Amino acid sequence: MFRGSSPTRVDEKGRLKVPADYKRLVDDSGKEFYITSTDGKRAQIYPLQEWEKKEEQLMKVPSSNPAGKKYLDATSFWGQVVEADQQGRLLLPQMLREAAKLTGDVVVLGKMRILEVVNLEDFKGALDANPLTDADLESLAGFGI
């Protein structure tokens, strides 16, 4: 289970060194990952077996479903299968890297079964602009959170 956050950097060649906090979990997931996005603002890193589970769910969605089409369009456009190199680095897809400004300082967020990579400054600004509210917490209370 991926949890927490870890600031790190994307090097000049677009490679993300997986932070030590997640390295063991990534190693346990195998060497192949599907890196994608639903909005071009953050990279979502799925261990390939997790992405394959999502693909099985997506196959149940009728091909005529507009939301399913949009989801597949976005995740296919931004997506790429990537293999971790010997140093545990992942090459972020160039189009996604440029659109999401994933160069230099970034933060890697553990989101249970996946990792997300976001531009550090943009993410901090978004958290400040849209903080977690009491209403949000009340909404989650219905789920036992």
N, C-alpha and C positions, 0 to 999 in steps of 0.2 A: 504494500500500500504506500503510495507516494503522498507525503504530507509536508506542510511547511513551505518555506521559501529559502532560496539561496541566491544572493547576487553573484554574478559572474560576468564574463566577457565573451563576445564573439570576435574571433580574430579576423585579420584583414582578408583571409581567404573564405570567410563565411562559416568557419567551423566553431561549433559550440562544444566546449569541454564540459562534459557532464560533471556537475559539482559532486564532491565527495559524499555529501549527504544522500545522494541518489545513486551513486556508482554501483553499489552492491545490488540494489534492486534492478538496475538496468542490466548488469551482468547476468543476473538470474533470468532476465526476460529474453535473452538471446541477443544476437548481433543485429537483427533486422528490425527496422522501425518504419512506421508510416508517419511522415510529418506533413501536416495539412493545416487548414484553417477554415472556419465558416464565414469569416468576415475580413480577412486580410489584415487584421490588426494584432493578431497574436498567433504564434505557432503552437499547434497542439502535437505533442509527440506521443504516438501510440506504439507500445510494443506491438510488433506485427500480429501476434496472436490475438491481442485485444481488438485491433482494427478488423481482423477477420471475423470476430464475433459480431461487430457492428455491421459488417457487410451481410452476414446471415440475417440480421434483423432487417436490414434495408431491402433484402430480397423479398420480404413479406409485404412491402409497400407496393401497391399497384403502380405500374410505370406511368399511369395517367395522373397520379397524385401530384398536384403542383408543388407542394412543400417538399415532397420526396425528390422531385426533379431539381428544385433549387438547391437542396442539400447536396445532392450528387454533383451538380454543376460546380458549386463552391468547393467542395472537398476534393473533387477531381482537378479543378483548375489550380488550386494551391498545393495539391498533394504530390508526394514523391516518396518512393521506397528508398530508404537510406540504410547503409550498413555502417555500424560503428567501426572506426579504425582502431589500430593497435593501442593508441593512447586514450581510447574511450571518447573520441570526438565524433560529433555528428555534423555533417555538412547540411546546413539549412538551405532549402530550395531558394534559388536566387530571387525569383519574382516575389516570393513571400518575405524574404529577408529585406528587400528594398521597400515593399509596401508597408510593412510593419515596423520599419526602422530598427531592425534587429542587427545593429552593428555597435561595437563598443560595449558600453555597460548595459546589461540586461538583468532581468531577474527570472529565475526558474521557479515556478510554482508547482507544488505537488497537489494534484487534483485527483486523489484516490488511485485510479487506474491509469492515469496519463500524467504527463508533464506539460505545462504550458510555459512558453517563453514570451516575455513582453519587454518592451523598451522600458528601462527603469524610470526615467523621468516622466514619460507619458503615463505610466501606471500609477506612480505616486500622485500625479495631478488628477487622474481619474478617481482615485480613492478619496482625495480631498474634496473633489467636486460632487461626488455621489457617495457619501458615507453610509454605512449600515445604520439603519434607524430603528427606533422602538417598534414601528409598524412592521418592518422587515422581520424583526425577531418574533413578533406576535404571529406573523404569517407562518414562520417556521415552527412555532410551538405546536401547531397541529400535527406536525410530523414527529413530535417528541424531541425536538432539538432545542 
